[in-house]
């Protein structure tokens, strides 16, 4: 029997790892890729313990050639299908924009934006030949309005938002859904030692498992969500309130709210 398959970038820890395990529990063949090969080994062992197949390997998402190679290898090993492609890999740097080094800003863009482009480009030929394929891009509540002390990170998530919307339109003719997950702050290693005005105002309430569960649910939408063709999936009560509010409040009010949340 051919199992459904999922390819996940940044799978060794945090949201990526929790998501890999969530799909493994549903019987998917899981492709977990990361630069952290030690973390991948323990992930593979854990998935094997669930009685599901894991295919793991090194991947630097900023390297387009390696991305194409790894996606191709996984698809061939997993029965020539790619049901779900999850562009999860990302980094977050916090602080005043001008006080952080330019090389760090560029690295954040390379991983968070260019890495998603590389993943989308490499996955497309395989998604197109798999019925009802889905792409999941990890966006963020910081794509609702530009975030002070997270300016560059926030900008990369606006990029993710834009490319998700555009490709959902373009790729619909190929039967491919393209969606984005919108969590607020998540309790993972990415937020270790991160302290901003917004984290102090809103706290860090979501877990990696919360996001993983939301991703699985989003790839299997209800009839209503299919009918309205939902593209963006806010995760957590706070994000849902902020996202809903941004649709109805005037620009000046949205700016004021974000200014106060950031203590700017």
C-alpha positions as CSV (number, residue, x, y, z in Angstrom):
1,X,0.0,0.0,0.0
2,X,1.3,3.5,-0.9
3,X,1.2,5.8,2.1
4,X,0.6,9.5,2.0
5,X,3.8,11.5,2.3
6,X,4.9,14.7,3.9
7,X,8.2,16.6,3.5
8,X,9.1,19.0,6.3
9,X,12.0,21.5,6.5
10,X,13.4,22.4,9.9
11,X,12.2,19.1,11.2
12,X,14.8,18.4,13.9
13,X,13.2,20.4,16.7
14,X,10.4,22.7,17.7
15,X,7.4,23.0,15.4
16,X,8.9,20.9,12.6
17,X,9.6,18.0,14.9
18,X,6.1,18.1,16.5
19,X,4.6,18.3,13.1
20,X,6.7,15.3,11.8
21,X,5.5,13.2,14.7
22,X,1.9,14.3,14.2
23,X,1.9,13.2,10.6
24,X,3.7,10.0,11.5
25,X,0.9,9.1,14.0
26,X,-1.5,9.4,11.0
27,X,0.4,6.9,9.0
28,X,2.3,9.3,6.7
29,X,5.7,8.5,5.3
30,X,7.6,11.4,6.8
31,X,10.5,13.2,5.3
32,X,12.4,15.2,7.9
33,X,15.2,17.5,6.8
34,X,17.4,20.0,8.7
35,X,21.0,21.1,9.3
36,X,20.8,19.4,12.7
37,X,21.6,15.8,11.9
38,X,21.8,14.7,15.5
39,X,18.2,15.9,16.1
40,X,17.1,14.2,12.9
41,X,18.5,10.9,14.1
42,X,16.5,11.0,17.3
43,X,13.4,12.1,15.3
44,X,13.8,9.1,13.0
45,X,14.1,6.7,15.9
46,X,11.0,8.2,17.5
47,X,9.0,7.8,14.3
48,X,10.3,4.3,13.8
49,X,9.0,3.6,17.3
50,X,5.5,4.6,16.1
51,X,5.7,2.0,13.3
52,X,5.9,4.6,10.5
53,X,8.6,5.2,8.0
54,X,10.9,8.1,8.4
55,X,13.3,9.4,5.7
56,X,15.7,12.0,7.1
57,X,18.6,14.0,5.7
58,X,20.7,17.1,5.9
59,X,19.2,20.2,4.2
60,X,20.3,23.8,4.1
61,X,17.2,25.5,2.8
62,X,19.2,28.4,1.4
63,X,20.8,26.0,-1.1
64,X,18.5,25.6,-4.1
65,X,20.4,22.7,-5.5
66,X,20.4,20.8,-2.3
67,X,16.7,21.4,-1.8
68,X,15.9,20.0,-5.3
69,X,18.1,17.0,-4.6
70,X,16.6,16.2,-1.2
71,X,13.0,16.6,-2.4
72,X,13.6,14.4,-5.4
73,X,15.3,11.8,-3.3
74,X,12.5,11.7,-0.8
75,X,9.8,11.5,-3.5
76,X,11.5,8.6,-5.2
77,X,12.0,6.7,-1.9
78,X,8.4,7.4,-0.8
79,X,6.5,6.0,-3.8
80,X,6.7,8.9,-6.3
81,X,4.2,11.1,-4.5
82,X,4.3,14.3,-2.4
83,X,1.0,14.9,-0.6
84,X,2.1,17.7,1.7
85,X,5.1,20.1,1.5
86,X,5.7,22.0,4.7
87,X,8.1,25.0,4.5
88,X,8.8,25.3,8.2
89,X,12.5,26.2,8.6
90,X,13.1,29.7,9.9
91,X,15.0,31.8,12.3
92,X,14.0,34.8,14.5
93,X,16.3,37.6,15.6
94,X,14.9,40.3,17.9
95,X,16.1,43.8,18.7
96,X,16.3,47.3,17.3
97,X,16.8,47.1,13.5
98,X,19.8,49.4,13.3
99,X,21.5,47.8,16.3
100,X,21.7,44.3,14.6
101,X,24.4,43.4,12.1
102,X,23.5,43.5,8.4
103,X,24.8,40.0,7.8
104,X,22.2,38.7,10.4
105,X,19.4,40.5,8.6
106,X,20.5,38.9,5.3
107,X,20.7,35.4,6.9
108,X,17.1,35.8,8.2
109,X,15.9,36.8,4.7
110,X,17.9,33.9,3.1
111,X,16.3,31.3,5.4
112,X,12.8,32.7,6.0
113,X,12.1,33.9,2.5
114,X,14.5,32.4,0.0
115,X,14.3,29.1,1.7
116,X,10.5,29.1,1.1
117,X,11.1,29.9,-2.5
118,X,13.5,27.1,-2.9
119,X,11.1,24.6,-1.2
120,X,8.2,25.7,-3.4
121,X,10.2,25.5,-6.6
122,X,11.6,22.1,-5.9
123,X,8.3,20.6,-4.7
124,X,6.1,21.8,-7.6
125,X,6.7,19.1,-10.1
126,X,6.0,16.4,-7.5
127,X,3.0,18.2,-6.1
128,X,1.5,18.6,-9.5
129,X,1.5,14.8,-10.1
130,X,0.0,14.0,-6.7
131,X,-3.8,14.3,-6.4
132,X,-5.0,16.9,-3.8
133,X,-1.5,18.0,-2.8
134,X,-1.1,20.7,-0.2
135,X,1.7,23.2,0.6
136,X,1.9,24.6,4.1
137,X,4.0,27.7,4.6
138,X,4.8,28.9,8.1
139,X,3.8,32.5,8.3
140,X,3.3,34.4,11.6
141,X,1.0,36.8,13.4
142,X,3.8,39.3,12.7
143,X,2.5,39.4,9.1
144,X,-0.7,41.2,10.3
145,X,1.2,44.4,10.9
146,X,5.0,45.2,11.0
147,X,6.4,44.4,14.4
148,X,8.8,46.7,16.3
149,X,11.9,44.8,17.5
150,X,11.1,42.1,14.9
151,X,11.2,44.3,11.8
152,X,13.2,42.1,9.5
153,X,11.6,38.9,10.7
154,X,8.1,40.4,10.3
155,X,9.0,41.5,6.8
156,X,10.0,37.9,5.8
157,X,6.6,36.7,7.0
158,X,4.9,39.3,4.9
159,X,6.8,37.8,2.0
160,X,5.5,34.3,3.0
161,X,2.0,35.7,3.2
162,X,2.3,37.2,-0.3
163,X,3.7,34.2,-2.1
164,X,1.2,31.9,-0.4
165,X,-1.7,34.0,-1.7
166,X,-0.3,34.3,-5.2
167,X,0.6,30.6,-5.6
168,X,-2.7,29.5,-4.2
169,X,-4.2,31.3,-7.2
170,X,-1.7,30.1,-9.7
171,X,-1.5,26.5,-8.7
172,X,-5.3,25.9,-8.2
173,X,-5.4,24.8,-11.8
174,X,-3.0,22.0,-10.9
175,X,-5.1,20.9,-8.0
176,X,-2.6,22.2,-5.4
177,X,-3.7,24.1,-2.3
178,X,-1.3,26.6,-0.9
179,X,-2.0,27.7,2.7
180,X,-0.2,29.6,5.5
181,X,-0.2,29.1,9.3
182,X,-0.3,32.2,11.5
183,X,0.9,31.5,15.0
184,X,1.8,34.1,17.6
185,X,4.8,33.4,19.8
186,X,5.5,29.7,20.3
187,X,7.4,28.0,23.2
188,X,10.4,26.7,21.2
189,X,14.1,27.2,21.2
190,X,13.7,29.9,18.6
191,X,12.4,32.2,21.4
192,X,15.0,31.4,24.0
193,X,16.3,34.6,25.5
194,X,14.0,36.7,23.2
195,X,12.4,39.6,25.1
196,X,10.5,42.3,23.3
197,X,7.7,44.7,24.2
198,X,5.2,42.4,22.4
199,X,6.3,39.2,24.1
200,X,6.0,41.0,27.4
201,X,2.5,42.2,26.5
202,X,1.1,39.0,25.0
203,X,3.3,36.3,26.6
204,X,4.4,33.1,24.9
205,X,1.4,30.8,25.2
206,X,1.4,28.5,22.2
207,X,3.3,25.2,22.1
208,X,4.9,23.4,19.2
209,X,2.2,20.7,19.5
210,X,-0.5,23.4,19.2
211,X,0.9,24.4,15.8
212,X,1.4,20.8,14.7
213,X,-2.2,20.0,15.4
214,X,-3.3,23.0,13.6
215,X,-1.2,22.1,10.5
216,X,-2.7,18.6,10.4
217,X,-6.2,20.0,10.7
218,X,-5.5,22.6,8.0
219,X,-4.4,19.9,5.5
220,X,-7.7,18.2,6.1
221,X,-10.2,21.1,6.0
222,X,-13.8,20.9,6.9
223,X,-16.5,21.3,4.2
224,X,-17.0,24.9,5.2
225,X,-13.3,25.8,5.0
226,X,-13.1,24.1,1.6
227,X,-16.2,26.0,0.5
228,X,-14.7,29.4,1.4
229,X,-11.3,28.3,0.2
230,X,-9.5,29.3,3.4
231,X,-5.8,30.3,2.7
232,X,-4.7,31.7,6.1
233,X,-5.1,29.8,9.3
234,X,-4.5,31.8,12.5
235,X,-3.4,29.6,15.4
236,X,-4.5,30.4,19.0
237,X,-7.1,32.7,20.4
238,X,-4.8,35.8,20.5
239,X,-3.9,35.5,16.8
240,X,-7.5,35.0,15.8
241,X,-8.5,38.2,17.7
242,X,-5.7,40.2,16.2
243,X,-6.3,38.9,12.7
244,X,-10.0,39.6,12.9
245,X,-9.5,43.0,14.4
246,X,-7.1,44.0,11.6
247,X,-9.8,43.4,9.0
248,X,-12.2,45.9,10.6
249,X,-10.1,48.6,12.3
250,X,-8.8,51.6,10.4
251,X,-5.1,51.8,9.7
252,X,-4.4,54.4,12.4
253,X,-6.0,52.2,15.1
254,X,-4.2,49.1,14.0
255,X,-0.9,51.1,14.2
256,X,-1.8,52.4,17.7
257,X,-2.6,49.0,19.0
258,X,0.7,47.6,17.7
259,X,2.6,50.5,19.1
260,X,1.2,50.0,22.6
261,X,1.7,46.2,22.5
262,X,5.3,46.8,21.6
263,X,5.7,49.5,24.2
264,X,7.2,51.7,21.5
